[in-house]
Amino acid sequence: MANKDKYEILHKYWGYDSFRELQEEIIDSILEGHDTLGMLPTGGGKSLTFQVPSLMTDGLTVVITPIISLMKDQVDNLVKRGIKALYLYSGLTIGEMRRAIEKCINGNYKFLYISPERLNSQNFIANLRQMPVTMIVVDEAHCISQWGYDFRPSYLSISKVREIYPEIPILALTASATPKVADDIVKQLKFHDYRVFKKSFSRSNLRYVVRQATNKDDELIHILQSVGGSAIVYARSRRKTKEIAEKLTLYGIPASHYHAGQSNEEKNDIQNKWVNNQVRVMVATNAFGMGIDKPDVRLVVHIDLPSSLEEYYQEAGRAGRDGGISYAVTIASKNDKSILARRVAELFPEKDFILRVYEMLGNFLEVPVEAGYNQIYEFNFVLFCRTFKFPVTPTYNALKILTQSRYIEFVDEVETQSRVMIIANKSELYNIEGETPETAYVLQALLRSYTGLFADYVFINEAEMSYRHNISEETIYKSLLELTRMHILHYIPRKRTPYIIYTTSRELPKYVVIPKSAYEERRELIQYRSDIMLKYAFDDDFCRENIILEYFGEHRDTDCGHCDYCIAKRQLSGTNPKQEVIEGIMYMLSLKPRSMSEFYNTLSFPRQTIKDIVRELVGESLIKYDDMTGIFSL
């Protein structure tokens, strides 16, 4: 039972006085003890649906999520608000892991974030039984369904938590799930006495537009020059994000690029500049956007077609979270059809190749046959491919299929933050033999920058220390390594590495079976998703929004009225969409003064209609016109 008021908690920690649509209903369902499935679109405030009820009650909330970076961001945000939260990941030392678990067992924390792979550890399960758990949260819950667009077999281990705590409510959250996926979530999590809350996938303020173009870059520049405000451009490759950002900058459009291969410092710096409107356009791979709440994004452009409508809907939904009119634009070309077909084929290399990858993986990691069960191995993917002359993309997908087949768990590249603990006594720090001026200065800078160094490992940021104390990062790195060799402290540098977890003992290749559910059935499902994506991009006989709604199980008798198909349909029927023209003109002028040609190039209406309505608005003094410059303004 709750012992605090939900509105009081909401205002105290987040500064809000009211909840968004369905947030309160989900919170009440959890507080009443019901298993709950919440389907809220991107930006719908999913995290508050479990953070608020957890703070209203005693005990620990365990949050299971697959994305390490998002896990860290949520924990950091909670800690900034004075809420005790921590997360466990594979990069922690045994000592760090033990101390974190002890804190949870002793009831010192409100939130524990873990990856689903953690539930495969018998030691962790034993420790979990001792924790005062009162709520389980499964984020990105579509990952538990083999019909979901990002199925992860490790999610199936979540049922172990249900066995330990059969009476504790489970909250499953997702931004995009078809009816089949939603039913599977309920089944896999063994829900009983449950409630389902689903917000409509319709976004009345979001305008879906598809533009066919032979030169996508030119079309992108035209769109960005026509529609003002903050924007995201999604591209498939890291190289392409950089090239597009550089080209936009040359055309006077401030842009940066973002992808998973950049360092945390670089990504944070780029992200902060974009959030604070120092950079207008973020050109990014799909690594960008999770957990970023920028409400005033006016435009999301896909210059490459995503693989599925789930992926597209999540990314497009990052536009217009403040309720303002915003645009989700897809730039398509005939080449996209063959690109999507090739992408499906690449996802499923030949089975013989998959077995070869499995065999060489065991050799590379030096795992004996019939050994390795439940062991975690750091994995240098690039070196693996280079050693055995494997092509990168098929090898990556082979590892994913082996994961789907439940022989291994391939955890994509994770960056662990540097950390330090001082192991010398305080008195010993004043008489260090062999200390150089550089190491002495770095040690003093460390002590001035961080607290708690004598009690536990503390996360540090070398770039931040370098800036504050005017020391090069290389000097900091070398000095901390030297102090480690001198047994003054223990320094664990940050590193980027994938992991391989053997979910069964290593088998001989002849005993490895790739099931239909991981290969044939999944290929058929991905082909279907690809076909629907192509229908959205190339079929001009349907309302764009209705294609999306039908896919997610919503049926509507009328068209949306504001996607490019609906506007073109109105123009052909000869109707006069006066109110929408007025709305478009006023929105464009709210961003900056405009010329008549800008109205013509941006609004999908006949020129004469636009011209007549602009004159009418000037005549009614709703907008101003400067005879000298030919510019309209509010």
Secondary structure, DSSP 8 states (H G I E B T S, - for coil): ---S-HHHHHHHHH--SS--TTHHHHHHHHHTT-EEEEE--TTS-TTHHHHHHHHHSSSEEEEE-S-HHHHHHHHHHHHHTT--EEE--TTS-HHHHHHHHHHHHTT--SEEEE-GGGGG-HHHHHHHTTS-EEEEEESSGGGGSTTSTT--GGGGGGHHHHHH-TTS-EEEEES---HHHHHHHHHHTT--SEEEEE--S--TTEEEEEEE-SSHHHHHHHHHHHS-SEEEEE-SSHHHHHHHHHHHHHTT--EEEE-TTS-HHHHHHHHHHHHTTSSSEEEE-TTS-TT---TTEEEEEESS--SSHHHHHHHHTTS-TTSS-EEEEEEE-THHHHHHHHHHHHTS--HHHHHHHHHHHHHHHT--TT--TT-EEE--HHHHHHHHT--HHHHHHHHHHHHHTTSEEEEEEEEE--EEEE-S-GGGGGS-TT--HHHHHHHHHHHHH-S-TTTS-EE--HHHHHHHHT--HHHHHHHHHHHHHTTSEEEE--EEEEEEEESS----GGG----TTTTHHHHHHHHHHHHHHHHHHH-TTS-HHHHHHHHTT---SS--S-SHHHHHHHHHHT---HHHHHHHHHHHHHHS-EEHHHHHHHS-S-HHHHHHHHHHHHHTTSSEEETTTTEEE-
